[in-house]
Structures are given as C-alpha cells and as structure tokens.
Amino acid sequence: MSFNLTMQEMKILSALKTQEMYGYQILKEIKSKILLGSLYNSLKAMERKGFVKSYWGDETGQGGRRKYYKITALGSDVFESTRNELIPLFGLNFS
C-alpha cells in the first residue's frame, strides 16, 4: 500500500498518533519551519484522503474555538506502511 506521503504529512501524522491536536499544537510538536497556511493545506488534503478527521472544540474564551485533528484508522495504516518503507530505504524513522 503506497500513498506517497510527503515528509510534512509524515510529521503531521506522527504527531497525531499520540493525541488529537489543533493546528498550532501540531506546529509546536513537529518543530518544523513551515507556515501555518501550509500546515492547514496539508491537513485539508489529508482530511479529503481520509487520513485525518477534524472537529470543533468547545472553547469559548477570547481566542475562539479551535479545530482539532485526529488520525483515522486509514491514516494510521498509511503512516505505518510508509514508515516501514522509509526505514530500510533511507534510515528514516518516525516515532
């Protein structure tokens, strides 16, 4: 099963494997120098592919509601499959 995930998508899915997160949390977790807009474009694309799901949080404070993302079963399978292909090819490992 090969879905040709980008490195950015791999990093995002890796972060979401541990917990559901909102966009800025994901940026902090992956410690990557990407623009917030680029992150959200990747998240939207992965949602269309069925790799992640999103939902709105219940926050009512000054910052407004946050959109949270979680990895789906398909996303987890694709992540593991891609990770297993990358390890022997490039020595790359995503936790």
Order of alpha helices (4+ residues) and beta strands (2+ residues): alpha-beta-alpha-alpha-beta-beta-alpha
